Amino acid sequence: MTRSWLSALLLLTASGTAASAQHLQWQPVPPLPALPENAESANTVVGKPLRWEPVPAATESPTSTLTSTTPLPSPTTLVWEPVPPLPALPENAESANTVVGKPLRWEPVPAATESPTSTLTSTTPLPSPTTLVWEPVPPSNSIDPSRPTTNDTDSKTTLTPPETLEQAKAIFNIAQPGSSAYLPLLRLSPSVPTANMLPAEQLRITASNISPFSSDSGTGNQNYAFNLDLGITNNLLLSGFLSQADDPLNALPTGFKVRPANFWQSYGAAARWRFFEQNNWQLALSGSIEGWDVGSGGDDSFANKGDDASPNIFNNSGKRVFTRNLVGSLSVPMSWNISEQWQISFSPGVSFLPSSQGAGQGGAGEFYGTNIYISSGVRFQPLPELGLTASIAQPIGSGTNSFDADLQFSRVPILSAGLNWNLNPRIGLRGLVTNGFGTTPATALLTLPSDNRIGYSASFVYTPGTPDTPQPPLTKRQYSLASGGITVDTALVPPNAHTEIWANGDSGGNVNGFVGYSISNIFQLFLFSGGLYNNVPQTTPQARLYANDGAWNWRIGGKAVAMSPLRGAPFWAGGSITLGRNSDTVNNTGQGYVFAETTNTWEANPNLAFNLNPKVAWSGAGSLWGLGLSANWQLAPGWQLIPEANLVLNALEQSNGTLGLRWQTTNTVALEAYGSTAASILDIGQLLSADELRWGARVLISL
């Protein structure tokens, strides 16, 4: 009975009853007897009804009961919830009060001397005899019994029970979700579905990006995608999706002097019905109906240069060809769970795509056509938080899924290998190396237009309603650090359901804003990050593409915390990533880039914190690699000095520094003033030099 004190604690917290400002006695809770086969319901044991009676008021110090001076109520329903099963009693244990021959010590909670903050309090009276009702405990409220708390690493050591309510709360706050709280993968890659399902009424949201590692066009080729999955029942899944790619063809077609513009936009819905599940085998039927907008030639970016800005690949009209296509797919995914760690999936299918484009717009030209294919893959999950995937999808019909610079269409296999990192059951990050470029069920077989090239996919997966990472509350100082730095960020995020807003302007004419919302204790979603660049020296390709005068930048992304002193680590560590583009209407650049940063924060003492952040601005026009260094020194209550430096490792002349002063006026509002030689405090601006000192100010609001 090594975890009896934890069972007692859970029973107390689940029932909502408590004692006010008095001594509590702890005792082990024996396991409930198994329900006999001939029992008619959970309210009978060995055919006899259970009778529940109130505990009489204690006339002396109680030894095994919880007593209260609260008057007994009228009869009501007493709700019981099951507790994780107690471990088997060791053979050499003398009784339920010993572990490996050592007695357990149970001590009372001291009486409160003032308004109780460390005792269980309740205005709910104790219930009178009534019907026993059993209800299952949802996964989010359970504690994994495989992760006990001991006073050292010896498995035979006596478990240490909590001596106060605060200790009990601390144990509960560090208890991590069990493996059953992690929901399965629905797809090994866009082209290889599994037969796995989400529970009824469970939602999952995925945002992703696919791009080649290098681009011949110099601007990068990205396919942005958004996917929503909803469990209707345990055996029926509905999905909605949207994706868009609008960059020119990666390879310049043979005989073309101007690189043709290319536009793909997909939107639609899909359904998956699992009609067989037995002995670790699952079989499902999936289908999708999609709209696929295809444009070639002209200008399909934000530049608006006209329909004759580039030729198309379907005919010799020299103008843009645009077609709205109705497409779809069918597949029969099958999955086999070899063990808890290994799952194999196999899926034959067909995608219905048009065989030509351009009819009525200068002449029809060849396109992909209908593809019959087979796909297979494997998932290895050594830990609930970590998984590896590998898959292949091979077209076998008369259709094609790739074309090259000679505009020759062919069939090629789609190969993918991935890493899945679940920060907790709610937040997941997916990385994939693949030669696939499509993201929807009907287009997932397609390679990068004009070039079968290996690329990467980065995905963010949000499963709301699943358990979050528990942690103790942030201190007032840590709340301020969670607001970040100026040009060098911190590794902290505000707690779940908190909102961060800031607005900034500087003497060079830059204007920026930010809105973030924490969807977990360890993840902040960047709902909007962007603004206007002005008077940035146009001395690098990155400055000319992304920071020219009047350039309006908009970005989305997020920041995650992987390690934290609140969960036993010596420092905070995590990372952030943003995606977006320059929507410049003056110089018609309209290009995008990826900004990623590894964040690390160490609190040397309660008044001094240091940050060390490698960072990169990654684009087809060339990448900038940097190292951010900063400190946050609390000079006095509410006042912080923030010195920062960004070393641009592959362009040292772009290195810059910042010195700022933050005044925490209230718990929710802070004001900043700073001087900086950075081009901007926003993303790529941190890795560009302004060549002069800029003065700026910022208002930060936490809600």
N, C-alpha and C positions, 0 to 999 in steps of 0.2 A: 504493500500500500504506500509506496514511496511518494506518491503525489496526492495523497489524501487531502492535505491542506489546500492544494490548488483546486481540487474538486469542491471543497467546502466554500472557497472563495467564489468560484463561479456560480454555485447555487445561490449564494447570498446576492451577488450582483444581478443575476438573471431574474430573480423573483421580485426584486424591487423593494423588499422589506428590509428594515434595518433597526438598529437600536440607537437611541439618542443619548450621548454623553454618559455612558455607563460602561462597565467592564464587559468585554466579550471573551467568551471561552472558546478555543478552537479544539476540535476533535476530528479524528479521521472519519470519513464517510465510507461505510462498507459498500461494495458493489451491489446493485439490485439483482435479485435472483432472476434466472432465465424464465421466460414465460412458458409454462407447460403447453404441450401440444393441444390438450383438451380445454385450454382456457378460452372463454368466448370473447374476451376483450382485454384491453390493457388495464381494466379496473378490477380484474380478478386474479388471484394467485392460488393455484391448486383448487380451483373451483369455488373459492370463498371470496365474498366481496371484501374489499379493503375499507376500513373505517378510519377516518381521519378526525382527530380530536385536538383542540387547542392545548398547548402546554400550560399547566396551572402556574399561577404566579409563584415565584420562588420565595421560600421563607428563610432561606439561608443562602450563602454563597453557592451558586450552581456549579456543578462539576461536568455536566454533559449537555446542558441545554442553553439556548439563547432566550433570555427573558426580556420583557419589556413592560413598562408601566402604562403603555398605550392601551386604552380600552379595546376590547374585542369587538369586531364589526358584526353586522348581520351576515348570514350565509352568502357566499359569493363563489365564483369559480376560482379555484386554485390552479394556476398554470405551471406545469413542470416542464423542464427541458432536459434532454439527455446530456450527460457529461462524457468527455472522452473516456474510454475504458481504462480502469486501473491496471497497472502491470501485474503479472503473476507474482505471487509471494515467493521469495526465495525458499529453497528447501530447508535451509538451516535457520530460517526466521522463526522465532518462538510464537509470535503473534502479529496482528496487524499493526501493532505499535513499534515494531522493530524492523530495521533494514540491515541485512547482513549481520544479525545478532546484536545491533546497537539500538538502544531505545531512542524514540523520537521525543524531543522536548517541546512541549506546547506552553506558551506563555500568554497571559491576557494582555490586551491592549490597554494602556493606562487611561484612566478616566480624563475627560476633557475638563480643563479649568476655565475655559472661556468659549466663545462661540466656536463650535467644533469645525476644524478644517481637516482633521485627519481621522475622523470617525465616520462611520456610516450613519447618515441621518435620513429620516423619512417621516412624512406626515401621514403615510398610508398605514392604517391599523392592521394588526395581524388578522388573517382570515380565520373564519370558523369552519367547522367540518363541512365538506362539500364534495362534489364530484372530482375525481382525478382526471385531468386532461393532459395527454401527451402531445407534444409538438416537436418537429425536428429543428435542430439548431442550424441556421444557415452557415455556409462555409466561412463567411466574413466574421462570425462570432465565435469560431472555434479556435482552439490552440493546438498546434501539432504536438501530440504527446511524445514524438520522437526527438524533441528538442528540450530536454529538461534543463533546469538551472541547478547547478551544484556548486559547492564551495571550492572545488578544484576539479581537475580533469580526470580523476580516478572514478571509473564507473561504479565502484563499490563504496563510494563515499556517501555519508548521510546527507540527504537533501536538507537544505536550510529553509525552514518555513518563514514567512514574513512575520516580523514582530510588531509592525505597525501597518496602518492602512496605507501610508505613503510608500512603504516598501512593497506592499501588494500592488499598488498602482504602477510602481517602477517596473515590476516583473511583467505586468500586463502590457506596458508600453513598449517593451523590447521584444515581446513575443512575435516572431515573424510568421507570416501566413504559411500554411502547410501546402504541400505539393498539389492537393486537390483544388486549391483556389486558382491555379493556373489553367486557363482554358486552351484547347488545342489549336494548332495551326489549321487554317482553312485551305491554304495553298502553299505548296513547296516553292513555287515560282508562279508568275502570271500564267505560264503555259501548262502547269501541272497541278490540277486541283486534287484535293483529298476528299474522302467521304466523311470527314469530321463535321460536326455540327456545333452550333451554339445552343445553350439552354433556352427554353422559351422565354421571350421578352428580354433577352440579353442583346445589347447593342455593341458593335465594334466599329471604330472609325479608323481608317488608314489613309495617310497622306504619303505620297512617294514621288521619287524623281528618278528617271533613267537617263544616263548620258554616257557617251564614250569617254575613255580615259584621255584621249587626245582628239582634236578636231582639225581637219584640213581647212575648214572654212574660217578659222581664226576667231569665231564668235561662240563656239560651243553648240552642241545639239542636245537639247533637253526635252524630255517628255514628262510633263507634270501630270499627276494622277491623284484622284480622290475617290475613295471607296467606302461605302457604308453597308455593313452586314447586320441583319436583324433576325434573331431566332423567333419564328412565329410559334412553332411548337418544338419539342425536342427532336423532331424528325423533318422539319420544314424550315428552310433558310431562304430569306429574300435579300437581294443585294441591289444597290444602285451605284452608279459610277459615272465619272467624268474625267476625261484626259485631254490634253492639248499639247501639240508640238508645232512650233511656227518658225523654226530656223531654216536657212537655205540648205540644199542638199550638201551632205558632208563632202562628197567627192565631186569635182567638176566633171560633168559628163564629157565624153570624147566629142570633139568638134564644137563644143560650146565655148564662147568667149566670156559669157557672163554666167555665173552660178545661178541656176534656177531657184526661185523661192519655193518653199514646200510648206504645206499646212495640213495637219491631221487633227481632227477633233472628234472624239467619240463620246457618246452619252447613251445611257440605256439602263436596263434592269435585267436581273437574272434570278433564277430560282433553283434550289437544290432540294431534292426529296430523297431522304434515306428510307428505302423500303425493306432493307434487310440488315439485321444486326444480331450476331450470335457468335459465341466462342471467339471473341477478339477479331471477328470479321465484320466489315461494314460494306454495304453496296448502295450506291445512290445514283440518281439521274439528275443531270444538270442541263439547263438551257438558258440562253440569253437572246434578247431582241435589242438591237442597237441602231442608233443613227451614227453614220460615219461621214463627216464632211471632209472632202479631199480637195485641196487646192494646189496647183502647180503653176509656176511662173508669176509674173507681175510682182506684187509686194504683199506678203502675208505676215509681215511683222507690224510693229507699232509705228513704222516710219511713214506710211501712207505716201509712197512714191508713185503710185499709179499702176494700172494693169499692164502696162508695157515696160515696166522697169526691168523685167527679166523674161526670157522665153520659158515655155513649158516643155515637159518631156513627152507629151502625148501626140503633138502635131507640130506643123511648121507655121502656125499662125503668129508666133512671136508674142502672144498675149497670154494672159492668165486664163487657165481652165479651172472651173470650180463645179463640183458635183456633190449633191447630198445623196448618200447611199443608205439603203436599208439593209443591214447585215445581221447575222446571228450565229449561234453556235449550239451544238449538242455534245454531251459527253456522258460517259458512264464511269465515274471514279469508283475504285475499289481500294480499301485500305485494310491492312492486316497488322495488328499489334503483336509483334513477336514477343515483346516484353515491355516493361514500363519504359525502357529507354529507347527501344527500336520500333519504328513503324515503316512499313513499305507500302507504297501506293502505286497503282497502275490505272491508266485511263485511256481507252480508245475514244476518239471523238472526231468531229467534223466542224469546220468553220466555213461559213458561207460568205464569200467576198466577191465583189464584181470582177469580171475578167477584162473589162476595158473602161476607159474614161475619155471624155472629150467629145463624145457624139453630139453633133449640133453646135459645137463650139470650135469648128475648124477641122474636125476629123477625129475618129476614135483611135486610141492607142492602147497597146497591151497593158494589162494589169494582172493582179495576182490570181484571181479565180478561186473556186471552191477547193479547200484543202481537207483531205482525210488524213488523220494522223494517229499515232500511238505515242503514249508518254508514260514515263515511269520515274520514280524517285524514292529516296530514302531519307528518313529523319532520325538523327541520333540525339537523344536528350539526356546527357549524363547528369544534369542538374535541372531542377525546375526553372532556374534563372538562365540557363545556357543551353543552346541547341545548335546542331549543325545539319545542313541539308545539301543534297546533291540530286540533280534531276536532268532528264533529257526528253525532248519532244521531237519526233521525226515525222515529217510529212511523207505520205506514201501514195497519194492519189495523183491526179493529173494536174492539179493546181501548183502554184509556186509560192514561195514566201520570202524571196530575196531578189534584188537586182543590183548590178554593179555599174561602174562608170560608163560601160559600153551599152547600158540599158538592156542587158541580157538577163532575163528572169530565170531563176533556178530554185531547186529545193535543197535546203541545208538543214541540219539538225540544230535545235536550240538547246544549248548547254548552259547550266546554271549551277553555281555552288554558293551557299549562303551561311551566314552566321546570325543567329537570333539571340538577342540579349534582352531578357525581361528584367527591368529594374525592380518591378514588383508585379503582382497580377494585373494591375491597372495600366502600367506603362511598359511598352515594348519597343525596342529598336531593331530594325532588320537591315542587314547589309547583304548584297548579292553581287556576284560577278557573273555576267551573262552576255551573250551576243544577241539576246532578244531586245526589242525596242518597243513593241506594243504592250499595253497594260490591261486591256479589257479581254473578256473571254474570246471574242471573235478576232481580235487583232494580236493576241499574245504570241502567235507563231511568227510574226514579222520581224525582220532584222532592221538595222539602221538603214534608212533609205539611201541607196546608191553605194552602200559600203557594208559588207558583213564584217563588223568590227566588235571586239570585246569591249564592254563597258561596265559600268557599275550602277547599282540601284541602292538608294538609301530610303528607308521607310520609317515612319513613326506610327505606332499602333496604340490606340487609346481604347480601353475596354471599361467604360464607366460602370459604377456600381459594384465592381469587384474590390477586394480588400486593398487598402492603402498600406504603405510602410508606416508602422507606428513609431513615434518618437516623442521624447519630452518636449515641452514648450520651449520656444526660443526665448532668450533673455532680451531685454530692451536693446542692449548693445548689438546682439546678433540680428535683431530685426533691422537695425540701421545698416549693418553690413549686407543684409539680403537685398538692399536697394542697389547694390553694385558699386562700381567706381565711376570714373569719368571716361577715360579711354582704356582702362584696364579693369575688367570685370572681376567680381568675387565669385566663389564657388557656392555661395548660399542662395537659397530661394525662399520666398515667403511661404508660410504654411498653406495647406490645402484651403481653397475657396477664398484666398486673398487676391486683391487686385492692385496692381502698380501702374501709375500713370506719371509720365513726366513730359515737360516741354522745355525746349532749349533754343537759344539764339546767341550769335556771337558777332563781333565787330566786323567780320569779313562778309557778312550777309547770309550765313548758313542759318537755316531754321529746321529743327528736327522735333519729332515727337515719338512717343512710345506708349503702348498699352499692353500689359501682360496680365495673365490670370493663372493662378496656380491650380492645376487640376489634380495635384497630388502633393504630399509633403515633400516630394523629391523632384517635382517637375513643374516648371513654369512655361506656359504656352505664350509665345509672342504673337498676339493677335494682330498687332501692327507695329512696324518700326520703319521710319522713313522721314523724308523731308527734302529740302532744296539745298543744292550745292551752289556756291558762288565764290568767285575770285580765288579758285584753286589753281596753282601753277600747272599748265598743261605740258608737263615735261616728261610724262610717261604714257604708254598706251592705256594703262588703267585709268589715269586721270582724264584722258581724252574721251574714253568710252563711258565712264561711270560718274565722273565728277566735273563735267563741263558746266559752264554758267547756265543757270536755269534748269539744270537737270533735276527732275522730280524722281526720287527713288522711293519705292515701296518694297517692304520686305516682311516675311513671316518666318517663324521658326520656333525655337524653344531651348530651354536650358535644363539639364538634368544634374542631379547630385548622386554620385556613385558611392562615395565614402563620407562619413560624418562623425565627429566626436560625440554627437548625440547617440550614436550607435556603436561606440567603442573604438573608432578610428582615431589616429593621432592628429589628423587634419581633415579639412574638407577637400574633396576632389570630384570633378565632374567635367562637363563640357557643354558647349552650346553650338548651334548651327542655325544659319538663316539662309533663305533663298529669296530671290526677287530680281528686279530688273530696273534699269534706268528708262523711264518713260519720257524721255526728252522729246519735245515737239519742235525744238529750234534747230538742232543739228541732226535729228532723225537717227539717233544711234539705236535706241530701243533694245539694248543688250542686257544680259543677266550674268550673275556670278554667284558662287557659293562662298559664304564666309563661315569658317569653323574655328573654334577656340577651345583649348583644353584649360580648364580653370582649376586652380589650386590655391587654397587659403589656409594659412596657419596663424592661429591666435597665440602669440608669444606670451601675452598676459592679458588681463581684462581690458587694457587700454591700448594695446598695440597688435595689429594684424598685418601680415605680409601676403602678397599675391605674386604668383609666378605662372604666366600664361603663354604657352606656345600658341600661335595663331596663323591662319593662312587665308588669303583671298584667292580663290581658285577660279580661273576663267580660261576660255580658249584664247584670249589675248595675252596670256602669260600670267603666272601666279606670283604673288608676293608672300614671302614667308617671314614671320616676325616673332619676337619674344617680348611679352609685356611684363614689366616689373613695377610693383607699386607697394605702398604701405598705407595704412589707415591708423592715424594716431589720435586718440581722444585726448585733446588738450584739457578739457574741462567738461562737466556734464552738459551734453547737447552740442559741443563744438568738436569738430574733427578736421585735422589737417591731412590732405591727400596728395602726396607727391607720386608722380608716375613717369615712366619712360617706356617707349616702344622702339626696340632695335629691329630694323628691317634687314634681315640677314643676307638677302640676295640683292639689296639695293640700299647700302648703308647711308647714302645721301638722303634717303627718305625717312631716316630715324627722327624721332621727335620726343618732346617732353611736355609735361603738364604739372601745374601746381594749383591745387584747389582747396577751398575752405567750405565745409558744410556745417550749417546750423540747423539742428533738429529742433524746430520751433515747438512742435507738439508731437504726440505719438504718431500722428498721421501725416504731418506736413514737414518738409525740409527744404531749405534754400541753399543754393550753391553759387559761389563766384569763383572763377578760375582764369588763369592765363595759360595758353597752350600754343605750341608750334605745330600741332597736328592739323591736317586739312579739315577734319571734322571729328566729332566724337562718335560718329556712326560707322560701324563696320569697316569698310575698306578705307574710309577716311582716317582711321587709326594708323594705317600703314603708308600714308602719304604725308609729305611735309608741306606746310603752308609757306615755308621760306620766310616767315615773319611771325611775330607774336600776335595772337588773337586773344581778345578778352571776351569772356562769355559768362552766361548765367543760366541757371536751371532751377525749375520748381519741380519737386517730387511729392507725390501724393500716394499714400498707402491706405487702402480700404479693406 
